[in-house]
Amino acid sequence: MTVLPDDGLSLAAEFPDATHEQWQRLVEGVLRKSGKEVSGEAAEDALSTKLQDGLTTRPLYTAPETAADTGFPGFAPFVRGGRPEGNAADGWDVRQRHLGSDPVRVNEAVLTDLENGVTSLWLTLGRDGLPVEALPRALDGVLLDLAPVSIEAGAEYADAGRALLRLYAERGVAPEAARASLGADPLGHEARTGEALDLDEAAGLARESAAGWPGVRALTVDALPYHEAGGSAAEELGLSLATGVAYLRALTGAGLDVAAALGQLEFRYSATADQFLTIAKLRAARRLWARVAEACGAPEAGAQRQHVVTSPVMMTRRDPWVNMLRTTVACVAAGVGGADSVTVLPFDHELGLPDAFARRIARNTSTILLEESHLARVIDPAGGSYYVERLTAELAEAAWEFFRTVERAGGQAAALRSGMVAERLAATWAERSRQLAERREPVTGVSEFPLLSEKPVVREPAPRRPVGGLPRVRRDEAFEALRARSDAHLAATGARPRIFLAALGPAAAHTARATFASNLFQAGGVEPVHDPVSVTPLTAAEAYAASGADGMAVLCSSDALYEEQAEAVAAALRSAGATTVYLAGRPGTAAAAADAYVFAGCDAVSVLSSVLDRMGVAS
């Protein structure tokens, strides 16, 4: 019997240390087998992924020789959290959003939420939501000393904020027990609507809050308008910093000291299904705001209060059930990233007013992650990850540089009014739109794996959203327009536009490309029709005629079979009435057979738009 020594166990004691260069050589060998002759750094680059903001995700991260000090939770620079206890004691604040304008129905939904796991409320007031005077009715039965309230009222923020403070006083809520965010955000409102508001009124509301309501924050720095206009993570952070600094200047100019002014701000960010980028963004946001507080002379007051909302941009109208998966990943990222409050948007958010089932799933997302997955038990669980720390640092640097650009342009208000912000965000979205159109950024249920037979989910219309400022973009918008054309064609003719899938040879030869082509055409609302068996030059014409296709066919097979059969099959298809023959494969393959090509990385939106045009489908 072998007895192990009791002086400790080193599992790697007998193994020599591997080097980065040795790993790279192994990568070279793997890539060589796939036909890529690269070496050294180039081999590592081949496995890297380009992100927005000039960032790159590498395939391997190791301990850096030097790294910025991330500190401890509750201490500057607050990277690891704004409070020493983080969310470990009670989890993050589960904040549900309510967009309705009927105070009775809002009240019913509010009470249901609070009885079933929601811990705070987010109400939209004013001309785009609940009337300000209806706030008391909407909050009937709510224990205001226990349930924090966040409001958003656009240009009516002052009236709405004071209405909430009066309600606290009328219902006997002690000032020290009230927890609220009054939602004053003049610059965010200007970004949404193009309507400029005076910061002095917001500063006055902040003075009232600071003087008599210690748990109330008057101003919200809402970065969602920039995210929803197509901005990148660094742009969202940089513009939030510029807005926060503008508010600090206004508040200190109105007589508040720096620490008190810092305490009047709450920041609102988006969380996407890119979990690591979201985690890094929230950690970087706290580091950057701590730097601002330090520069202002109040480093101890630099803990950023964060309200994080699952991204509206990522939500889809087609196959909306998939949104539940997106918001779950985003909620995980928000929690791991240290958000103080998290709002999970219901899966039907983009379709109108969410129903009771959608709100239930939204609130239960946080409940499961907190109560069953215990996600909040560890503070900053991603801290120490070489990847997350590096991404946090690089994102913070990119955001700080953009913030400085905005400041050099005269600050946030000047940058908005000059068009600089709109131009920058539009350029970012144009590049991302290209990635979406080429399906390099896939959207499940829309550009990938669409379901043409799905029944539409119908919801009651939501109150109109503010317009006149920055645009609101959605990842699904280009494909949604194509699907809408297909839907209209279906309603008018009783059938969707169809394309014939001509599969050549055995399944092993055509399955991959047939699946690719079927997926691509369905993304534009075009129904692929194929013969149960593969076609040949002798059977292609009959199979096409029986398919009911609208003048279009696509050849799907291997390059070898294309050389043998494509030209003859294409000729047979044209003789049967096909006006355009596509080929699934690299451009130039079997050139005599193909009128056009579909391939991985092609501009699917342009291809599909052209297909619908040629089929006579109205735009």
C-alpha positions as a printed Julia matrix, in Angstrom:
619×3 Matrix{Float64}:
   0.0    0.0     0.0
   1.36   3.4    -0.99
   1.11   6.12    1.6
   0.96   9.67    0.32
   3.09  12.23    2.13
   1.18  14.47    4.46
   3.22  17.58    3.73
   0.93  18.86    1.02
   0.06  17.83   -2.5
   1.22  19.62   -5.63
  -0.73  18.2    -8.55
   1.62  19.68  -11.16
   4.88  18.84   -9.37
   6.03  16.29  -11.97
   5.05  18.33  -15.02
   7.32  20.94  -16.63
   5.89  24.41  -17.15
   4.44  24.92  -20.63
   5.19  28.14  -22.47
   2.99  30.36  -24.6
   5.18  29.57  -27.59
   4.66  25.82  -27.13
   0.91  26.35  -27.14
   1.15  28.45  -30.28
   3.04  25.66  -32.04
   0.26  23.21  -31.18
  -2.27  25.69  -32.58
  -0.2   25.92  -35.77
  -0.48  22.17  -36.2
  -4.25  22.17  -35.79
  -4.69  25.05  -38.24
  -2.37  23.38  -40.73
  -4.72  20.4   -40.86
  -7.54  22.77  -41.9
  -5.43  24.27  -44.67
  -4.17  27.39  -42.91
  -0.4   27.89  -43.02
   0.19  30.39  -40.21
   2.66  30.5   -37.37
   3.42  32.29  -34.13
   1.25  35.33  -33.42
  -0.55  34.84  -36.73
  -1.78  31.44  -35.54
  -3.21  33.03  -32.42
  -4.72  35.84  -34.49
  -6.53  33.26  -36.61
  -8.44  32.15  -33.52
  -9.14  35.68  -32.28
 -12.43  37.56  -32.61
 -12.73  41.24  -33.45
 -15.13  43.19  -31.26
 -16.43  46.74  -31.55
 -14.36  49.66  -30.22
 -11.15  48.21  -31.64
 -11.12  45.39  -29.08
 -10.15  41.8   -29.73
 -11.02  38.61  -27.87
  -7.99  36.33  -27.83
  -8.28  32.53  -27.59
  -6.02  32.37  -24.52
  -5.34  34.71  -21.62
  -2.59  34.3   -19.04
  -1.51  36.21  -15.98
  -0.38  39.72  -16.99
   2.99  40.98  -15.86
   1.31  44.13  -14.61
  -2.36  44.75  -13.91
  -4.4   47.65  -12.6
  -5.43  47.36   -8.97
  -9.11  46.43   -8.84
  -9.32  46.93   -5.07
 -12.01  45.42   -2.88
 -15.81  45.67   -3.07
 -16.99  48.92   -1.55
 -13.65  50.66   -1.95
 -12.23  52.79   -4.75
 -11.94  52.2    -7.65
 -15.14  50.14   -7.05
 -14.43  47.76   -9.95
 -15.48  44.82   -7.79
 -18.66  46.49   -6.54
 -20.0   49.67   -5.01
 -20.8   48.12   -1.6
 -18.62  45.95    0.65
 -21.35  43.3     0.92
 -22.19  43.45   -2.78
 -25.45  41.61   -3.47
 -24.49  38.65   -1.27
 -26.95  39.44    1.53
 -30.23  39.9    -0.35
 -29.43  39.64   -4.06
 -29.87  42.43   -6.54
 -32.96  44.61   -6.57
 -35.51  43.05   -8.97
 -37.05  46.07  -10.71
 -40.06  45.52  -12.97
 -41.01  48.06  -15.63
 -44.6   49.19  -16.21
 -45.5   51.09  -19.38
 -49.28  51.25  -19.12
 -51.35  54.44  -18.98
 -54.39  53.08  -17.11
 -53.76  53.54  -13.35
 -56.16  50.75  -12.37
 -54.52  48.17  -14.59
 -51.03  49.38  -13.64
 -51.97  49.03   -9.98
 -53.15  45.45  -10.49
 -49.93  44.55  -12.28
 -47.78  46.34   -9.68
 -49.36  44.5    -6.75
 -49.07  41.17   -8.52
 -45.39  41.79   -9.18
 -44.64  42.83   -5.61
 -46.46  39.79   -4.23
 -44.39  37.5    -6.45
 -40.74  38.43   -6.15
 -40.33  41.95   -7.52
 -38.61  44.28   -5.06
 -38.92  47.67   -6.78
 -41.0   49.39   -9.47
 -40.17  51.37  -12.6
 -43.07  53.51  -13.85
 -43.34  55.63  -16.99
 -45.26  58.85  -16.3
 -46.32  61.87  -18.32
 -47.47  62.15  -21.9
 -45.86  58.83  -22.84
 -47.29  56.8   -19.97
 -49.27  57.1   -16.79
 -50.71  60.6   -16.09
 -48.77  62.24  -13.26
 -51.96  62.92  -11.32
 -52.8   59.2   -11.47
 -49.65  58.17   -9.57
 -51.42  57.78   -6.18
 -54.01  55.45   -7.71
 -51.37  53.37   -9.46
 -49.54  52.92   -6.15
 -52.63  52.08   -4.07
 -51.8   49.34   -1.6
 -48.05  49.58   -2.17
 -45.96  49.75    1.0
 -43.81  52.67   -0.07
 -41.44  52.31    2.86
 -40.57  48.81    1.61
 -40.81  49.01   -2.18
 -38.5   51.51   -3.91
 -40.01  53.39   -6.85
 -38.19  54.59   -9.95
 -40.02  56.94  -12.3
 -39.37  58.16  -15.82
 -41.35  61.17  -17.01
 -39.41  62.87  -19.8
 -40.03  66.6   -19.85
 -42.45  66.3   -16.91
 -39.77  64.95  -14.56
 -40.06  67.81  -12.06
 -43.83  67.49  -11.63
 -43.59  63.7   -11.47
 -40.73  63.75   -8.99
 -42.46  66.16   -6.63
 -45.69  64.19   -6.96
 -43.88  61.1    -5.68
 -42.31  63.03   -2.8
 -45.74  64.4    -1.84
 -47.15  60.9    -1.91
 -44.46  59.75    0.51
 -45.33  62.6     2.86
 -49.1   62.01    2.58
 -48.73  58.32    3.37
 -46.52  58.93    6.36
 -43.33  57.45    4.92
 -40.38  58.64    6.99
 -37.86  60.51    4.84
 -35.08  58.12    5.83
 -37.24  55.13    4.78
 -38.08  56.38    1.29
 -36.05  54.82   -1.52
 -36.64  56.24   -4.97
 -35.17  57.46   -8.21
 -37.0   60.51   -9.54
 -35.69  60.02  -13.04
 -34.72  63.58  -13.97
 -32.62  63.2   -17.13
 -32.73  66.35  -19.28
 -29.9   65.25  -21.57
 -31.33  61.76  -21.98
 -34.66  63.35  -22.89
 -32.91  65.52  -25.45
 -31.21  62.45  -26.92
 -34.6   60.75  -27.23
 -36.63  63.69  -28.55
 -34.33  66.49  -29.68
 -36.05  68.74  -27.12
 -33.58  70.66  -24.94
 -34.47  71.09  -21.27
 -32.97  73.4   -18.67
 -30.68  71.66  -16.18
 -31.53  74.21  -13.48
 -34.87  72.57  -12.71
 -33.16  69.2   -12.3
 -30.64  70.81   -9.98
 -33.47  72.25   -7.9
 -35.08  68.83   -7.58
 -31.73  67.4    -6.51
 -31.39  70.06   -3.82
 -34.8   69.1    -2.42
 -33.89  65.43   -2.41
 -30.51  65.97   -0.81
 -31.96  68.22    1.88
 -34.91  66.11    2.99
 -34.86  62.64    1.44
 -31.57  60.83    2.08
 -32.6   57.68    0.19
 -33.86  59.46   -2.91
 -31.79  60.12   -6.03
 -33.12  62.88   -8.25
 -31.22  62.33  -11.5
 -30.82  59.34  -13.78
 -27.98  59.07  -16.27
 -29.73  56.89  -18.83
 -27.38  55.36  -21.39
 -30.14  53.39  -23.12
 -30.82  56.1   -25.75
 -27.25  55.62  -27.03
 -27.41  51.84  -26.87
 -30.75  51.9   -28.69
 -29.3   54.2   -31.37
 -26.72  51.53  -32.22
 -23.88  52.58  -29.95
 -21.12  50.25  -28.87
 -20.27  49.4   -25.28
 -17.48  52.01  -25.12
 -19.76  54.66  -26.66
 -22.51  53.86  -24.17
 -20.01  54.25  -21.32
 -18.36  57.36  -22.71
 -21.66  59.19  -23.24
 -22.87  58.2   -19.77
 -19.69  59.68  -18.29
 -20.15  62.9   -20.28
 -23.77  63.13  -19.13
 -22.83  62.41  -15.51
 -20.12  65.08  -15.58
 -22.58  67.61  -17.05
 -24.98  66.87  -14.2
 -22.21  67.16  -11.6
 -21.36  70.59  -12.94
 -25.0   71.66  -12.76
 -25.51  70.32   -9.22
 -22.34  71.74   -7.75
 -23.11  75.03   -9.51
 -26.47  74.99   -7.72
 -24.8   74.7    -4.32
 -24.43  70.98   -3.63
 -21.01  69.75   -2.59
 -19.35  67.13   -4.78
 -20.17  64.18   -2.52
 -23.84  65.19   -2.28
 -24.02  65.71   -6.04
 -22.53  62.27   -6.67
 -25.15  60.79   -4.36
 -27.96  62.23   -6.47
 -27.11  60.2    -9.58
 -28.2   56.74  -10.69
 -26.79  55.25  -13.91
 -28.79  53.05  -16.28
 -27.04  50.65  -18.64
 -28.03  47.87  -21.02
 -27.2   44.2   -20.59
 -26.96  42.08  -23.73
 -26.66  38.36  -24.39
 -22.9   38.92  -24.84
 -22.34  38.07  -21.21
 -18.62  38.74  -20.9
 -18.84  42.12  -22.62
 -21.72  43.1   -20.32
 -19.83  41.99  -17.2
 -16.77  43.96  -18.31
 -18.89  47.01  -19.18
 -20.44  47.27  -15.72
 -17.07  46.79  -14.01
 -15.47  49.37  -16.33
 -18.32  51.82  -15.66
 -17.61  51.75  -11.95
 -13.87  52.21  -12.49
 -14.44  55.16  -14.81
 -16.93  56.9   -12.53
 -14.56  56.41   -9.6
 -11.91  58.2   -11.68
 -14.33  61.11  -12.23
 -15.08  61.28   -8.5
 -11.37  61.21   -7.71
 -10.72  64.05  -10.16
 -13.53  66.02   -8.48
 -11.97  65.55   -5.05
 -14.43  63.03   -3.58
 -13.0   59.56   -4.23
 -14.84  58.05   -1.26
 -18.19  58.99   -2.83
 -17.43  57.5    -6.24
 -19.44  54.28   -5.97
 -21.7   54.24   -9.0
 -25.3   53.18   -8.44
 -26.24  50.97  -11.42
 -29.65  50.07  -12.78
 -29.22  47.56  -15.6
 -31.88  46.73  -18.19
 -31.84  43.81  -20.59
 -31.2   45.17  -24.06
 -34.2   46.25  -26.17
 -31.95  46.16  -29.25
 -31.49  42.39  -29.01
 -35.22  41.65  -28.67
 -36.96  40.17  -31.71
 -40.53  40.33  -32.9
 -40.33  37.01  -34.74
 -40.07  33.9   -32.59
 -40.22  36.14  -29.48
 -40.01  33.12  -27.17
 -36.26  33.06  -27.85
 -36.1   36.43  -26.1
 -36.52  34.55  -22.81
 -33.15  32.91  -23.41
 -31.53  36.21  -24.37
 -32.82  38.0   -21.3
 -31.75  35.14  -19.03
 -28.15  35.37  -20.25
 -28.27  39.16  -19.99
 -29.63  38.93  -16.44
 -26.81  36.55  -15.49
 -24.3   39.04  -16.9
 -25.9   41.97  -15.04
 -25.85  40.06  -11.75
 -22.29  38.81  -12.17
 -21.23  42.3   -13.26
 -22.45  43.74   -9.96
 -25.62  45.63  -10.97
 -27.53  47.08   -8.02
 -30.92  46.84   -9.74
 -31.87  44.64  -12.7
 -34.85  44.95  -15.02
 -35.58  41.96  -17.23
 -37.75  43.12  -20.12
 -40.62  40.7   -20.87
 -40.13  38.57  -23.98
 -43.0   40.37  -25.75
 -41.68  43.85  -24.98
 -41.28  44.74  -28.68
 -44.8   43.61  -29.55
 -46.77  45.98  -27.31
 -47.86  45.9   -23.69
 -46.5   42.74  -22.05
 -49.15  40.37  -20.75
 -49.27  38.79  -17.29
 -47.47  35.63  -18.42
 -44.58  37.61  -19.93
 -44.19  39.74  -16.79
 -44.23  36.58  -14.67
 -41.44  34.98  -16.7
 -39.44  38.24  -16.53
 -39.55  38.51  -12.75
 -39.0   34.76  -12.29
 -35.81  34.98  -14.3
 -34.16  36.9   -11.46
 -35.84  34.71   -8.84
 -34.39  31.52  -10.3
 -30.92  33.0   -10.66
 -30.97  34.3    -7.08
 -32.84  31.57   -5.22
 -31.97  28.44   -7.19
 -28.67  29.25   -8.9
 -27.42  31.38   -5.96
 -25.73  33.71   -8.41
 -25.36  36.57   -5.92
 -23.68  34.6    -3.13
 -20.19  35.47   -4.35
 -19.23  39.11   -4.86
 -17.73  39.8    -8.3
 -17.39  36.12   -9.26
 -15.74  37.07  -12.57
 -13.03  39.05  -10.79
  -9.57  37.58  -11.29
 -10.44  36.02  -14.63
  -7.59  37.03  -16.9
 -10.05  37.53  -19.75
 -12.59  39.57  -17.81
  -9.93  41.74  -16.17
  -8.25  42.42  -19.52
 -11.56  43.15  -21.24
 -12.6   45.45  -18.37
  -9.35  47.42  -18.65
  -9.4   47.69  -22.45
 -13.06  48.7   -22.52
 -12.45  51.33  -19.85
  -9.59  52.78  -21.9
 -11.69  52.94  -25.08
 -14.62  54.52  -23.2
 -12.39  57.08  -21.48
 -10.92  58.13  -24.81
 -14.38  58.64  -26.29
 -15.46  60.55  -23.19
 -12.49  62.88  -23.67
 -13.53  63.35  -27.32
 -17.0   64.42  -26.2
 -15.56  66.78  -23.6
 -13.28  68.35  -26.21
 -16.37  68.91  -28.35
 -17.87  71.03  -25.57
 -19.53  68.38  -23.44
 -22.57  66.17  -23.81
 -25.12  68.86  -24.66
 -22.92  70.4   -27.35
 -22.06  66.98  -28.79
 -25.76  66.1   -29.07
 -26.74  69.42  -30.65
 -23.87  69.47  -33.14
 -24.8   66.05  -34.48
 -21.5   64.53  -33.39
 -23.16  61.88  -31.23
 -25.67  60.94  -33.92
 -22.95  60.64  -36.58
 -20.7   58.53  -34.39
 -23.49  56.14  -33.39
 -24.78  55.91  -36.97
 -21.33  54.89  -38.2
 -21.1   52.22  -35.51
 -24.55  50.89  -36.35
 -23.79  50.86  -40.09
 -20.86  48.53  -39.51
 -22.88  46.33  -37.19
 -25.74  46.27  -39.68
 -23.32  44.89  -42.24
 -22.37  42.1   -39.83
 -26.05  41.36  -39.24
 -26.87  41.38  -42.95
 -24.04  38.94  -43.61
 -25.24  36.82  -40.68
 -21.82  37.01  -39.07
 -23.79  38.19  -36.06
 -26.61  35.64  -36.1
 -30.07  36.32  -34.68
 -31.66  33.03  -33.7
 -35.23  32.69  -34.96
 -34.73  35.55  -37.4
 -31.59  35.3   -39.54
 -30.81  31.78  -38.31
 -33.3   28.93  -37.85
 -36.44  30.98  -38.65
 -39.82  29.3   -38.39
 -42.04  30.42  -41.27
 -45.03  28.54  -39.88
 -44.99  30.36  -36.53
 -48.2   32.03  -35.47
 -47.76  35.75  -34.73
 -47.88  36.83  -31.1
 -50.31  39.74  -30.78
 -50.31  42.22  -27.91
 -52.23  45.35  -27.01
 -50.42  48.43  -28.29
 -48.13  50.13  -25.81
 -48.1   53.91  -25.32
 -46.1   55.66  -28.01
 -42.39  56.04  -27.45
 -40.64  59.41  -27.58
 -39.42  60.37  -31.05
 -37.56  63.24  -32.66
 -34.03  62.56  -31.4
 -31.68  59.66  -31.93
 -33.14  56.71  -33.83
 -34.13  53.43  -32.2
 -32.57  50.45  -33.93
 -33.18  46.73  -33.54
 -31.03  43.79  -34.59
 -33.92  42.18  -36.44
 -35.06  45.24  -38.41
 -33.66  44.38  -41.87
 -34.93  40.8   -41.78
 -38.2   41.93  -40.22
 -38.82  44.13  -43.28
 -38.26  41.15  -45.58
 -40.55  38.91  -43.54
 -43.22  41.63  -43.59
 -43.12  41.58  -47.41
 -43.55  37.81  -47.35
 -46.45  38.08  -44.9
 -48.22  40.59  -47.13
 -47.71  38.31  -50.13
 -49.17  35.4   -48.16
 -52.2   37.46  -47.18
 -52.77  38.56  -50.78
 -52.14  35.27  -52.6
 -52.58  32.53  -50.01
 -49.0   31.32  -50.41
 -45.51  32.49  -49.5
 -42.96  33.17  -52.23
 -41.2   29.88  -53.04
 -37.79  28.81  -54.27
 -36.92  25.32  -55.51
 -34.02  23.59  -53.73
 -32.3   21.37  -56.28
 -30.21  18.91  -54.26
 -27.7   16.98  -56.35
 -26.23  13.61  -55.44
 -26.34  11.68  -52.18
 -27.23  13.29  -48.82
 -23.59  13.4   -47.76
 -22.88  15.64  -50.76
 -25.77  18.08  -50.5
 -27.07  18.2   -46.88
 -24.77  20.91  -45.55
 -25.37  23.35  -48.39
 -29.08  22.52  -48.68
 -29.51  23.24  -44.97
 -27.56  26.48  -45.33
 -29.63  27.63  -48.32
 -32.93  26.65  -46.72
 -32.04  28.6   -43.6
 -30.95  31.65  -45.58
 -34.05  31.89  -47.78
 -36.45  31.34  -44.9
 -34.82  34.29  -43.13
 -36.36  36.45  -45.86
 -39.75  34.75  -45.76
 -39.05  32.64  -48.85
 -40.29  29.07  -48.54
 -37.79  26.47  -49.83
 -39.39  23.56  -51.68
 -37.41  20.44  -52.57
 -37.98  17.03  -54.11
 -37.92  14.11  -51.63
 -35.03  12.64  -53.62
 -32.09  14.4   -55.19
 -32.57  15.7   -58.72
 -30.66  14.81  -61.86
 -30.5   16.45  -65.29
 -33.34  14.09  -66.31
 -35.67  14.8   -63.36
 -34.93  18.45  -62.59
 -37.48  19.97  -64.97
 -40.37  17.83  -63.74
 -39.46  18.38  -60.08
 -39.26  22.14  -60.59
 -42.61  22.29  -62.36
 -44.26  20.38  -59.5
 -42.75  22.6   -56.82
 -44.8   25.75  -57.44
 -41.62  27.84  -57.21
 -41.8   31.47  -58.28
 -39.15  31.46  -61.01
 -36.25  30.71  -58.67
 -34.09  27.68  -57.97
 -30.91  27.04  -55.98
 -28.43  24.24  -56.64
 -27.04  22.49  -53.56
 -24.24  19.93  -53.6
 -20.5   19.43  -53.4
 -18.0   21.18  -55.67
 -17.22  17.85  -57.36
 -20.85  17.19  -58.27
 -21.29  20.79  -59.4
 -18.56  20.19  -61.99
 -20.31  17.03  -63.16
 -24.02  18.0   -63.11
 -24.65  21.69  -62.33
 -24.67  23.0   -65.88
 -27.05  20.31  -67.16
 -29.38  20.62  -64.15
 -29.44  24.42  -64.45
 -30.36  24.12  -68.13
 -33.2   21.74  -67.28
 -34.49  24.12  -64.6
 -34.47  27.04  -67.01
 -36.33  25.01  -69.58
 -39.02  24.42  -66.97
 -39.43  28.12  -66.25
 -36.75  29.07  -63.74
 -35.59  32.59  -64.55
 -32.8   32.72  -61.98
 -30.62  29.85  -60.78
 -28.58  30.34  -57.63
 -25.75  28.1   -56.54
 -24.91  27.45  -52.89
 -21.13  27.72  -52.86
 -18.16  29.91  -53.54
 -18.56  32.5   -56.32
 -17.03  31.23  -59.55
 -17.94  27.59  -58.94
 -19.65  26.08  -62.01
 -19.91  29.57  -63.46
 -21.78  28.42  -66.57
 -24.61  27.08  -64.39
 -25.19  29.9   -61.91
 -26.78  33.3   -62.31
 -25.82  34.18  -58.72
 -24.37  32.64  -55.58
 -25.27  32.28  -51.93
 -22.48  31.53  -49.5
 -21.41  32.03  -45.9
 -20.72  35.73  -45.4
 -22.76  36.93  -48.37
 -25.0   39.95  -47.86
 -28.13  37.94  -47.1
 -30.35  41.01  -46.84
 -29.39  42.21  -50.33
 -29.72  38.71  -51.78
 -33.14  38.17  -50.25
 -34.39  41.61  -51.22
 -33.34  40.9   -54.82
 -35.05  37.49  -54.72
 -38.33  39.02  -53.53
 -38.08  41.76  -56.16
 -37.56  39.2   -58.93
 -40.52  37.19  -57.65
 -42.7   40.28  -57.88
 -43.28  40.49  -54.12
 -44.35  44.04  -53.26
 -42.05  46.08  -51.04
